[in-house]
Amino acid sequence: MKITLTLILSFFSIFGSAQIKLEAKDLTNLVAISEIYSANVNATGDEFAKSIESLRTPKLSHLVDVLLEVGKGRKEILAHLKRPDNDELMMWYVLREIHYNNSGKTKTDRPSLTIANETLNTKIDEKLLLDNYYYRLHGGIAMLFNNHDLSDINIDIESFGLKNNAEKGIFFLSIVDELIGKRFKVLSMMKNNAKILEFYNKMPTFNNKPYFHYKDFGYDDFEWTGYDKPEHYNVVHVNNLYNTLMVQFVATTQLKGKEEGQKIYYNSILYMPQYFKYTTAKDDLEQVYEKLKKN
């Protein structure tokens, strides 16, 4: 009988997924934290902080620390960019699932404890767990960038315990989108190029280079569910990065000249055709790329 490699690997459960069991107090407190978070996803205010602090246990301690920093938007939140272990990532996923169960068109009458137990007993891809963790930081990251110039900070992606290029890509795409992606989209519609460059000038570097130099998206794309429907991760998030890069390219070219714009184009994925499949601007980028190759 032929035994495939996939089957052998499945026997040893070494695929990138996780599930955990919690002690009764940890589970009860995690559900309570999730309910409080669902009612205040920005994690702001003294009442939120007091309530979350009262539910701290040794197992939940770092999760509580992070939630408190999300609500403050201080530079201290940068200390929590390091990858948590899988047990903690699973607990953050419980927050997600309980919040979605309590809100919007995904709302149901199912008890939060039931949602928590189901989530903790489900094997979930580590990439989805990690993406969710960095998404939960978004309010604190955005608030931090509203109030601080981060240009003197270098974010060393290699120092955060990320396991592979897929995890590094998830980290990078999440953080850049929260720093400038959403802002650039709005500012582009307002045609406020000066403000676009103002925010860019406040950006930290990544691996000692401007963010647009990051290009390591050659990992296999994977299925990802945002709020309610399955999509492919890179099709959504690398596309968002392309949009951010194109906005900055236009603003830079118009305000600082063609030569400065070319630095962004040639040093970014705008000039990497292997990634064009992820963007809705694929046809336009291919035409530009082919034209420049002939010149």
C-alpha positions as CSV (number, residue, x, y, z in Angstrom):
1,M,0.0,0.0,0.0
2,K,1.4,3.4,-1.0
3,I,1.4,5.8,1.9
4,T,1.7,9.5,0.8
5,L,3.8,12.0,2.5
6,T,0.7,14.0,3.4
7,L,-0.8,11.0,5.2
8,I,2.4,10.4,7.2
9,L,2.6,14.0,8.2
10,S,-1.0,14.0,9.3
11,F,-0.3,11.1,11.7
12,F,2.2,13.3,13.5
13,S,0.0,16.4,13.5
14,I,2.8,18.7,12.5
15,F,0.7,20.9,10.3
16,G,0.5,24.5,11.3
17,S,-2.6,24.4,13.4
18,A,-3.4,24.8,17.1
19,Q,-5.9,24.0,19.8
20,I,-5.7,24.2,23.6
21,K,-7.5,23.4,26.8
22,L,-7.9,26.0,29.6
23,E,-8.5,25.6,33.3
24,A,-12.0,26.6,34.4
25,K,-11.0,30.0,35.9
26,D,-9.0,30.9,32.8
27,L,-11.9,29.9,30.5
28,T,-14.5,31.8,32.6
29,N,-12.3,35.0,32.6
30,L,-11.4,34.7,29.0
31,V,-15.1,34.6,28.1
32,A,-15.7,37.6,30.3
33,I,-12.8,39.6,28.8
34,S,-14.2,38.7,25.3
35,E,-17.6,40.1,26.2
36,I,-16.1,43.3,27.5
37,Y,-13.9,43.6,24.5
38,S,-16.8,43.0,22.1
39,A,-18.6,46.0,23.7
40,N,-15.5,48.2,23.3
41,V,-13.2,47.0,20.6
42,N,-11.1,50.1,20.8
43,A,-10.2,49.0,24.4
44,T,-10.5,52.6,25.7
45,G,-11.5,54.1,29.0
46,D,-10.8,53.6,32.6
47,E,-13.9,51.4,33.1
48,F,-12.6,49.0,30.4
49,A,-9.1,48.9,31.9
50,K,-10.4,48.3,35.4
51,S,-12.7,45.5,34.3
52,I,-10.0,43.8,32.2
53,E,-7.5,44.1,35.0
54,S,-9.8,42.4,37.4
55,L,-9.9,39.3,35.2
56,R,-6.2,38.9,35.0
57,T,-4.8,35.4,35.7
58,P,-1.2,34.1,35.1
59,K,-2.4,32.4,31.8
60,L,-4.2,35.6,30.6
61,S,-1.6,38.1,31.8
62,H,0.0,39.0,28.5
63,L,-3.4,39.2,26.8
64,V,-4.5,41.6,29.4
65,D,-1.3,43.7,29.1
66,V,-1.8,43.9,25.3
67,L,-5.5,45.0,25.5
68,L,-4.6,47.7,28.0
69,E,-1.9,49.0,25.6
70,V,-4.3,48.9,22.7
71,G,-6.5,51.4,24.5
72,K,-3.6,53.8,25.3
73,G,-1.9,54.0,21.9
74,R,1.5,54.5,23.4
75,K,4.9,53.5,22.0
76,E,4.8,50.7,24.6
77,I,2.5,48.8,22.2
78,L,5.5,48.2,20.0
79,A,6.9,45.8,22.6
80,H,3.9,43.5,21.8
81,L,4.7,43.0,18.1
82,K,6.6,39.8,19.0
83,R,4.8,36.7,18.0
84,P,2.9,35.2,21.0
85,D,2.9,31.4,21.4
86,N,0.1,29.4,19.9
87,D,-1.8,29.0,23.2
88,E,-2.2,32.8,23.5
89,L,-3.0,33.1,19.8
90,M,-5.9,30.7,20.3
91,M,-7.2,32.9,23.2
92,W,-7.1,35.9,20.9
93,Y,-9.1,33.9,18.4
94,V,-11.7,33.3,21.1
95,L,-12.0,37.1,21.4
96,R,-12.6,37.3,17.7
97,E,-15.2,34.6,17.5
98,I,-17.2,35.9,20.5
99,H,-17.1,39.4,19.1
100,Y,-18.4,38.2,15.7
101,N,-21.0,36.1,17.5
102,N,-22.2,39.3,19.3
103,S,-22.2,41.8,16.4
104,G,-23.5,42.7,13.0
105,K,-24.9,40.2,10.5
106,T,-22.9,37.3,12.1
107,K,-24.7,37.8,15.4
108,T,-26.4,34.8,17.0
109,D,-28.1,33.9,20.3
110,R,-25.5,31.2,21.0
111,P,-23.8,31.5,24.5
112,S,-20.3,32.9,24.5
113,L,-19.1,30.0,26.6
114,T,-20.2,27.6,23.8
115,I,-18.4,29.7,21.2
116,A,-15.2,29.7,23.4
117,N,-15.3,25.9,23.9
118,E,-15.9,25.2,20.2
119,T,-13.0,27.6,19.2
120,L,-10.6,26.2,21.7
121,N,-11.3,22.6,20.5
122,T,-10.9,23.5,16.8
123,K,-7.6,23.1,14.9
124,I,-7.0,26.5,13.4
125,D,-4.3,27.4,10.9
126,E,-1.5,29.3,12.7
127,K,-1.5,31.9,9.9
128,L,-5.1,32.8,10.6
129,L,-4.3,33.0,14.4
130,L,-1.4,35.3,13.7
131,D,-3.4,37.5,11.3
132,N,-6.1,37.9,13.9
133,Y,-3.6,38.8,16.6
134,Y,-2.1,41.7,14.6
135,Y,-5.5,42.8,13.6
136,R,-6.5,43.1,17.3
137,L,-3.6,45.6,17.7
138,H,-4.9,47.9,15.0
139,G,-6.6,50.5,17.2
140,G,-3.5,51.0,19.3
141,I,-1.2,51.1,16.3
142,A,-3.4,53.7,14.5
143,M,-3.7,55.8,17.7
144,L,0.1,55.7,18.2
145,F,0.7,56.9,14.6
146,N,-1.9,59.7,15.0
147,N,0.2,61.2,17.8
148,H,3.8,60.2,17.2
149,D,6.6,60.5,14.6
150,L,8.0,57.0,14.3
151,S,10.7,57.8,11.7
152,D,13.4,57.1,14.3
153,I,12.2,53.6,14.9
154,N,13.4,50.5,12.9
155,I,11.1,47.5,13.0
156,D,13.3,44.4,12.7
157,I,10.9,41.8,11.4
158,E,13.5,39.1,12.0
159,S,13.4,39.7,15.7
160,F,9.8,38.9,16.4
161,G,9.9,35.1,16.4
162,L,8.0,34.8,13.2
163,K,8.4,31.2,11.8
164,N,8.5,31.7,8.0
165,N,8.0,34.2,5.2
166,A,4.2,33.7,5.3
167,E,4.1,34.9,9.0
168,K,6.5,37.7,8.2
169,G,4.3,38.8,5.3
170,I,1.2,38.7,7.6
171,F,3.0,40.9,10.1
172,F,4.3,43.4,7.6
173,L,1.0,43.7,5.6
174,S,-1.0,44.1,8.8
175,I,1.2,46.8,10.3
176,V,1.7,48.8,7.2
177,D,-2.1,48.8,6.5
178,E,-2.8,50.2,10.0
179,L,-0.1,52.8,9.7
180,I,-0.8,54.2,6.3
181,G,-2.9,51.9,4.1
182,K,-6.3,53.1,5.3
183,R,-5.1,56.7,5.6
184,F,-3.7,56.8,2.1
185,K,-6.9,55.5,0.7
186,V,-8.9,58.4,2.2
187,L,-6.3,61.0,1.5
188,S,-6.1,59.9,-2.1
189,M,-9.8,60.4,-2.6
190,M,-9.3,63.9,-1.1
191,K,-6.4,64.5,-3.4
192,N,-4.3,65.6,-0.5
193,N,-0.8,64.6,-1.7
194,A,0.9,66.8,0.9
195,K,-0.7,64.9,3.7
196,I,0.2,61.6,2.2
197,L,3.8,62.5,2.2
198,E,3.6,63.9,5.6
199,F,2.4,60.6,7.0
200,Y,5.0,58.7,4.9
201,N,7.7,60.8,6.5
202,K,6.6,59.7,10.0
203,M,6.9,56.0,9.0
204,P,9.3,53.6,10.8
205,T,11.7,51.6,8.6
206,F,11.4,47.9,8.2
207,N,14.6,45.9,8.3
208,N,16.4,49.3,8.1
209,K,14.7,50.2,4.8
210,P,11.7,52.2,3.8
211,Y,8.6,50.1,3.9
212,F,8.2,49.9,0.1
213,H,11.4,47.8,-0.2
214,Y,9.7,44.8,1.4
215,K,9.0,42.2,-1.3
216,D,8.9,38.7,0.4
217,F,5.4,37.5,-0.7
218,G,6.5,34.3,-2.5
219,Y,4.9,32.0,0.0
220,D,1.8,30.0,-1.0
221,D,-1.4,32.0,-0.8
222,F,-4.0,30.7,1.6
223,E,-7.7,30.8,2.3
224,W,-8.6,33.5,4.8
225,T,-11.9,34.7,6.3
226,G,-12.2,38.3,7.2
227,Y,-15.5,39.4,8.6
228,D,-17.8,36.9,7.0
229,K,-16.7,35.4,3.7
230,P,-13.7,33.3,2.6
231,E,-11.1,34.9,0.4
232,H,-7.4,34.5,-0.4
233,Y,-5.1,36.3,1.9
234,N,-2.7,37.8,-0.6
235,V,-5.5,38.6,-3.1
236,V,-6.8,40.9,-0.3
237,H,-3.8,42.1,1.5
238,V,-1.1,42.3,-1.1
239,N,-3.7,44.1,-3.2
240,N,-4.1,46.6,-0.4
241,L,-0.3,47.1,-0.4
242,Y,-0.3,47.7,-4.1
243,N,-3.0,50.4,-3.6
244,T,-0.9,52.0,-0.9
245,L,2.2,52.0,-3.1
246,M,0.4,53.5,-6.1
247,V,-1.0,56.3,-4.0
248,Q,2.5,57.1,-2.7
249,F,4.1,56.8,-6.1
250,V,1.6,59.4,-7.5
251,A,1.9,61.8,-4.6
252,T,5.7,61.6,-4.6
253,T,6.0,62.0,-8.4
254,Q,3.7,65.0,-8.4
255,L,5.2,66.8,-5.4
256,K,8.9,65.7,-5.5
257,G,9.5,64.8,-9.1
258,K,9.8,61.9,-11.4
259,E,13.2,60.7,-10.1
260,E,11.9,60.3,-6.5
261,G,8.8,58.5,-7.8
262,Q,11.0,56.1,-9.8
263,K,12.8,55.1,-6.5
264,I,9.5,53.8,-5.2
265,Y,8.6,52.1,-8.4
266,Y,11.8,50.2,-9.1
267,N,12.4,49.3,-5.4
268,S,9.0,47.9,-4.7
269,I,6.6,45.2,-5.8
270,L,5.3,47.7,-8.4
271,Y,8.1,46.4,-10.5
272,M,7.7,42.7,-9.6
273,P,5.4,41.0,-12.2
274,Q,5.2,37.7,-10.2
275,Y,3.0,39.5,-7.7
276,F,0.7,41.3,-10.2
277,K,-1.8,38.4,-10.0
278,Y,-2.7,39.7,-6.5
279,T,-3.8,43.2,-7.6
280,T,-6.9,44.6,-9.3
281,A,-4.4,46.8,-11.2
282,K,-2.8,43.8,-12.8
283,D,-3.4,44.8,-16.4
284,D,-2.1,48.4,-15.9
285,L,1.0,47.3,-14.1
286,E,1.8,44.7,-16.8
287,Q,1.5,47.3,-19.5
288,V,3.8,49.7,-17.6
289,Y,6.3,46.9,-16.9
290,E,6.5,45.7,-20.5
291,K,6.9,49.2,-21.8
292,L,9.7,50.0,-19.4
293,K,11.5,46.7,-20.2
294,K,11.6,47.7,-23.9
295,N,13.1,51.1,-23.2
